[in-house]
Amino acid sequence: MSTNPADPLVALGALPGVPDAVDSVRKAVDRVYGHRVMRRRSTEVTSEAALRGARASAALSGADWALEEVRRRTDFGGDAEARTVGAALRLGAEAGQLLSIWRQSPMRVLARLHLIAAGDPEAVAGTAPGAPARVVADAVGRPRRDGESVDEPLIEAPLPGADEVAGRLEGLADLIVAGSEAPALVTAAVVHGELLALRPFTSYSGLVARAAERIVLIGSGLDPKAICPAEVGHAEQGRAAYVAAFGGYLSGTPEGMAAWIAHCGRAVELGVRESTAVCEALQRGAA
């Protein structure tokens, strides 16, 4: 139940096309949760969803590796692509552990997500080569400051200043803490879109935005077992479609916002399709 007397997310949930997207997502999620494999081997499906979601999120951030390469590799400390894949994998493994904190202190969770993504502070992008390690480490886990560069492949939208970032992050955190009666898909899409628009960290903001979307979907009860990797769907729809839909979010218009929410809904449905295929493969293997 929402405790926010002025819940803006509810209005987004009523935009043309959004209720249909919400209904379609719910039906798709219910179908995969009803698969017979989920009764016995849900942990395997969850693990595979995390792996595939991480691979897809990394692909959107410029590290488009084959799934088997991600599965095979153990060293992710090499070049920038390897670090991106490693960051996505760490986020995928950790997101579910932060659910209890998210509703009380989303800013703490976002800081934690960036710390997880950054891993080795000296590997954090967005700092000039040769800069002292203490400067690089200082950029980890906090919103960027004016004058700090941002390394976020794919997203080329105008970059808000540090003061705007701080204000909008506070507003987003207030919305999350207050709670909303809006469907989980709407909240997840707004969290994802807002973090992508702000790019609050010097690096890995896209990975963090998609991990936060995952946290909302899990914590809301829509996908409690984390088996519907929206990241897979975002990647499957293609980087161009992702950027175009995100442009709708940036526009702030009812049509643009509805298009972004619908895009995120389609991403969840494609994630469901991926996990359904995993369930079918496990069932054949067990037969």
C-alpha positions, 0 to 999 in steps of 0.5 A: 500500500502506498504511503505517498499522498502524491504518487506520480508513478500511479499516473504513469501506470494509467498512460495509454498502452501501459496497463496492457504492457503490465498485464502482458508481463504478469501473464508471462511471468505467471506462465514461467513460474508455473512450469513444472521444472520450477517446482524442483529446480528453481535455483538452477533457473535462477543461477542461469538467469543471473548469468544470462542477464549479466552477459546481456547487460555487459553487451549493452555496455559495450562488452558483447561476449558469447554466453559460453565465453562468459561461462568459461572465463574465470579472469575478468581483470584484463582489458576494459571489456573483461572488466565490464563483464566481470562487473556485470557478473558481480552485480548479478550475483549480489543484487538479490542480497540487497533487497532488504535495504532497498526500500529503506535506503536506496542510496546505500544500495546504489553506492553498494552496487557501484562498489561491487561493479568497480571491484578493483578501484584502480580499474574504474574508468573515467579517470585519466591514465596514470592518476593516483589510485586514491583519486580513482578509489575516491570516485567509487560508490558516490555520485560524481562531482562537477568536472569528473568525466563519465564513461558510459558506452551507448548513452550519449544524452546530455549529462546533468550537472552534479547538483541536478544529479544529487537532487534527482537521486534524492527525489528518486530515493524518496519515491522508493521509500514512500512506496507506490501503488503503481505496478512493479513494471512501472517502478522498475522502468522509472528507476532504470530510466532515471539512473540511465539519465543521470549516470550518477557514477563515473563508470558503470552507471548503465550496469547499475541502472539495470541491476536496480531495475532487477532489484525492483522486479524481485523485491516487488514480488513480481519476480521473487526468484529472479528468473526473468532477466529483463537485461536479456530482453533489453539486449535482444531488442537491440542497442538502437531500440534501447537508445530510442526507447530511452529517448522517450523517457528523456522526453518526459512526454506521456507518449515517450514515457509510455513507450519506455515502460512498454519497452521495459515490459517487452524486455521482461517478457523476452527474459521470461522466454529465455528462462522458459527455454532454460526450463525446457532444456532442464526438463529434457535433460532430466527426462 
